[in-house]
Amino acid sequence: MKRLLILIPAFNEEKSLPRVVTDVRRTMPDADLLVVNDGSRDATASVARELGVAVLSHPWNMGYGVALQTGYKYAHAQGYDLLVQIDGDGQHDPSSMADLLEPVVKDEADFVIGSRFHSSSTYRPSLARKLGMLLFRKLVSALVGQRLTDTTSGFQACNARVISYLTRDSFPCDYPDADLLILLHRAGFRIAERSVRMFADNGGQSMHSGLKPLYYVFKMFLSIGVTLLRSDRYR
């Protein structure tokens, strides 16, 4: 039987985490859970432990991408076959995890993105974020030769080969979004997309507030450029 890890990166999510963990366990009762506490200033770590979840804590806030790679390294070291990453803020609906995993389990894809643009989704991005999503959707789809509708979704599933690959130093730790898809495509992995349910932001820590969207766009273009210059391939 394949071993599944549910990776939950969390930063100051003590309020939303209990519901996320409860819903994940209801949906995937046989899966193991890992919370990567990214230097939270609240009780995120202790709340996760009280819920009986394995916790890895960073000594300070190191960023979303670093939190994810900590989880990938844990999954690789522990020999997990499958991984689903779901945010700790409650935006991702755990009931969609089975649909997300299906192409990976059937060996039809190595990496699956959960698309927010679904008829039953209540997710409504701001105008600035919507324009950014459209920009990177067009760019990434052209670069990978495949139509993708949500290239910045953090709701994802992958197999052991991708888990191993994402432990490398080439992993884009700043914002592992559009550039990650290009990296995986160039490494020869099969990418798929599935519709999932997502909800509106819960008022948690957002990396897209203030002037951060402009910084995000700049860093993403820079990171994509670096990714395109890389010559390494998956072995």
Backbone torsions as a table, in degrees:
resi	resn	phi	psi	omega
1	MET	NA	133.4	-177.4
2	LYS	-73.5	140.8	-178.9
3	ARG	-92.9	132.0	-175.9
4	LEU	-118.0	132.0	174.3
5	LEU	-113.7	130.6	172.8
6	ILE	-99.1	113.6	-177.5
7	LEU	-95.8	123.8	-178.8
8	ILE	-122.0	96.4	173.5
9	PRO	-73.0	137.0	-174.4
10	ALA	-143.5	136.3	174.6
11	PHE	-136.3	109.9	-178.2
12	ASN	55.7	54.8	-177.5
13	GLU	-119.5	33.2	-177.8
14	GLU	-61.0	-30.6	-176.7
15	LYS	-78.9	-40.5	-175.8
16	SER	-88.2	-21.4	-172.6
17	LEU	-60.3	-43.1	-179.7
18	PRO	-56.8	-42.5	179.4
19	ARG	-67.7	-40.1	179.1
20	VAL	-61.2	-48.5	-178.9
21	VAL	-62.5	-44.4	179.4
22	THR	-60.2	-44.8	-179.0
23	ASP	-68.7	-37.5	178.1
24	VAL	-64.4	-45.5	-179.6
25	ARG	-65.0	-35.1	177.6
26	ARG	-65.4	-37.0	-177.1
27	THR	-81.6	-42.0	-177.7
28	MET	-125.9	74.3	-174.0
29	PRO	-65.7	-22.5	-177.5
30	ASP	-93.3	-3.0	-177.5
31	ALA	-84.6	153.3	171.5
32	ASP	-90.7	149.8	-179.2
33	LEU	-118.1	143.1	174.6
34	LEU	-135.2	125.0	172.1
35	VAL	-101.8	123.4	172.6
36	VAL	-98.3	105.8	-178.6
37	ASN	-83.9	108.0	-172.8
38	ASP	-89.0	65.3	175.9
39	GLY	66.1	35.4	-178.4
40	SER	-60.7	146.8	177.5
41	ARG	-95.4	-2.5	178.4
42	ASP	-108.6	-156.9	-173.8
43	ALA	-95.1	26.9	-178.1
44	THR	-51.9	-48.9	-176.4
45	ALA	-64.0	-47.6	-177.7
46	SER	-67.5	-36.0	176.7
47	VAL	-62.5	-43.8	179.3
48	ALA	-62.9	-42.5	179.4
49	ARG	-65.0	-39.3	177.9
50	GLU	-63.1	-27.5	177.5
51	LEU	-83.3	-1.2	179.2
52	GLY	79.4	24.0	-178.9
53	VAL	-99.2	140.1	174.0
54	ALA	-64.3	140.1	-176.4
55	VAL	-131.6	133.8	167.3
56	LEU	-118.1	128.7	-175.7
57	SER	-117.1	133.3	169.7
58	HIS	-82.3	144.7	-179.4
59	PRO	-67.4	-22.9	175.7
60	TRP	-149.7	170.2	-178.4
61	ASN	-69.5	114.9	-176.2
62	MET	-108.5	-4.3	176.9
63	GLY	104.9	155.6	-174.9
64	TYR	-58.0	-45.5	-177.5
65	GLY	-63.8	-40.9	178.8
66	VAL	-65.4	-39.6	177.4
67	ALA	-60.9	-42.0	177.9
68	LEU	-63.0	-45.7	-177.2
69	GLN	-67.6	-31.7	172.5
70	THR	-57.6	-42.6	177.7
71	GLY	-66.0	-39.9	178.1
72	TYR	-63.3	-42.0	-179.8
73	LYS	-65.2	-38.0	175.8
74	TYR	-63.4	-47.2	-178.9
75	ALA	-61.5	-41.1	179.0
76	HIS	-65.9	-44.8	-179.2
77	ALA	-64.7	-33.1	-178.2
78	GLN	-90.0	-1.3	173.7
79	GLY	74.8	33.9	178.5
80	TYR	-74.5	145.2	-179.4
81	ASP	-89.9	-30.1	-175.4
82	LEU	-137.2	150.9	178.0
83	LEU	-143.3	137.3	169.9
84	VAL	-121.4	130.2	175.3
85	GLN	-106.6	133.7	-176.7
86	ILE	-141.9	133.5	-175.4
87	ASP	-70.0	153.0	-177.8
88	GLY	-85.7	1.5	-176.5
89	ASP	-90.3	-1.0	178.0
90	GLY	86.3	4.8	-178.9
91	GLN	-72.2	-34.3	-178.7
92	HIS	-87.3	135.8	-179.9
93	ASP	-89.3	112.1	-177.9
94	PRO	-59.4	-21.4	180.0
95	SER	-64.3	-14.4	179.4
96	SER	-88.5	-4.1	-173.8
97	MET	-63.3	-36.5	-179.9
98	ALA	-62.9	-43.1	177.4
99	ASP	-63.6	-37.0	-179.7
100	LEU	-66.9	-38.0	-176.8
101	LEU	-79.0	-24.2	-171.3
102	GLU	-52.1	-49.6	-179.7
103	PRO	-63.4	-30.0	179.3
104	VAL	-73.2	-45.2	-179.8
105	VAL	-61.9	-38.4	179.8
106	LYS	-81.3	1.5	-178.7
107	ASP	59.5	36.1	174.3
108	GLU	-95.2	-15.3	179.2
109	ALA	-154.4	155.9	176.1
110	ASP	-96.4	-28.3	-174.3
111	PHE	-142.6	128.5	-176.1
112	VAL	-125.1	132.2	178.5
113	ILE	-100.7	137.5	173.7
114	GLY	-90.8	118.1	-176.9
115	SER	-86.5	130.8	177.5
116	ARG	-75.9	-15.8	-173.0
117	PHE	-90.7	76.2	-175.7
118	HIS	-125.6	148.7	-173.9
119	SER	-60.7	-29.5	-177.5
120	SER	-96.0	2.3	-178.5
121	SER	-78.2	142.6	175.8
122	THR	-99.8	9.3	-178.3
123	TYR	-73.7	124.1	178.7
124	ARG	-131.5	101.5	-177.7
125	PRO	-73.0	159.1	173.5
126	SER	-67.8	165.7	-178.8
127	LEU	-60.6	-43.5	-179.2
128	ALA	-62.3	-43.6	-179.2
129	ARG	-69.2	-37.3	179.5
130	LYS	-62.2	-41.3	178.5
131	LEU	-65.9	-40.3	177.4
132	GLY	-62.8	-42.4	178.0
133	MET	-61.1	-42.8	179.7
134	LEU	-63.4	-42.9	179.8
135	LEU	-59.5	-51.3	-176.9
136	PHE	-74.4	-28.0	175.5
137	ARG	-62.2	-45.7	179.6
138	LYS	-65.6	-43.5	-176.6
139	LEU	-65.9	-50.0	-177.1
140	VAL	-66.4	-41.7	179.0
141	SER	-58.0	-39.9	179.2
142	ALA	-68.1	-40.2	-175.9
143	LEU	-73.8	-30.0	-179.7
144	VAL	-98.9	-4.0	178.2
145	GLY	66.7	33.7	-174.8
146	GLN	-152.7	134.1	-178.9
147	ARG	-75.3	120.9	176.5
148	LEU	-124.7	137.6	-174.9
149	THR	-100.4	-16.7	-175.7
150	ASP	-144.1	82.8	-173.5
151	THR	-84.2	-1.4	179.3
152	THR	-117.9	17.7	179.8
153	SER	-74.3	136.8	176.3
154	GLY	-96.4	4.4	178.9
155	PHE	-95.4	105.1	-168.7
156	GLN	-143.3	160.8	175.2
157	ALA	-138.2	149.8	-179.9
158	CYS	-155.3	168.6	178.8
159	ASN	-101.4	-177.3	-174.4
160	ALA	-65.2	-32.0	-179.9
161	ARG	-65.4	-42.1	177.7
162	VAL	-69.0	-41.5	177.7
163	ILE	-53.7	-48.4	-179.7
164	SER	-61.6	-43.6	-178.2
165	TYR	-64.0	-35.4	-176.7
166	LEU	-78.1	-1.1	173.3
167	THR	-85.7	-4.6	-177.2
168	ARG	-74.0	162.9	178.1
169	ASP	-67.6	-17.9	-179.7
170	SER	-75.7	-6.4	179.9
171	PHE	-62.2	127.8	-178.2
172	PRO	-78.6	95.2	-170.8
173	CYS	-74.7	-23.6	-176.6
174	ASP	-63.2	-64.2	177.8
175	TYR	-138.4	90.6	-175.8
176	PRO	-78.4	73.8	-176.6
177	ASP	-120.1	-103.3	-176.5
178	ALA	-61.8	-41.2	-178.8
179	ASP	-65.1	-30.5	178.0
180	LEU	-65.1	-40.1	179.3
181	LEU	-64.3	-40.0	177.3
182	ILE	-65.3	-42.4	178.8
183	LEU	-59.6	-46.4	-179.6
184	LEU	-66.1	-39.9	178.3
185	HIS	-62.1	-45.6	-178.6
186	ARG	-68.8	-21.9	177.2
187	ALA	-85.8	-2.8	174.5
188	GLY	94.0	10.9	179.7
189	PHE	-83.1	150.1	178.4
190	ARG	-87.8	125.4	-177.8
191	ILE	-111.3	135.4	176.8
192	ALA	-132.2	168.6	179.5
193	GLU	-135.9	139.9	177.6
194	ARG	-132.3	145.5	176.6
195	SER	-72.5	133.7	178.1
196	VAL	-134.7	162.9	176.4
197	ARG	-91.8	133.6	173.6
198	MET	-135.9	155.8	-177.3
199	PHE	-112.5	169.3	177.1
200	ALA	-64.0	156.1	179.3
201	ASP	-55.8	142.3	-176.9
202	ASN	-91.0	9.9	-179.7
203	GLY	85.7	14.9	178.8
204	GLY	-80.3	-164.0	-179.0
205	GLN	-71.5	119.4	179.4
206	SER	-110.8	140.2	176.9
207	MET	-90.5	7.9	-176.1
208	HIS	-118.6	26.1	179.6
209	SER	-100.8	160.6	178.0
210	GLY	62.2	-133.2	179.7
211	LEU	-88.7	2.5	-176.4
212	LYS	-61.7	-33.1	177.5
213	PRO	-57.8	-39.1	178.8
214	LEU	-65.8	-41.3	177.7
215	TYR	-64.5	-40.8	179.8
216	TYR	-60.4	-46.5	-179.6
217	VAL	-61.7	-44.1	179.3
218	PHE	-61.2	-49.4	-178.1
219	LYS	-65.7	-35.2	-179.1
220	MET	-67.6	-42.7	176.6
221	PHE	-62.3	-40.8	178.2
222	LEU	-62.9	-45.0	-179.3
223	SER	-66.4	-38.3	177.2
224	ILE	-63.2	-40.7	177.5
225	GLY	-60.2	-43.7	178.2
226	VAL	-63.9	-42.5	179.4
227	THR	-59.9	-41.0	-179.5
228	LEU	-68.1	-22.9	179.5
229	LEU	-84.5	-13.5	-178.0
230	ARG	-69.5	143.9	-179.8
231	SER	-109.7	-5.3	-176.5
232	ASP	-73.3	146.7	177.2
233	ARG	-129.0	162.5	179.4
234	TYR	-71.6	137.3	177.8
235	ARG	-116.3	NA	NA
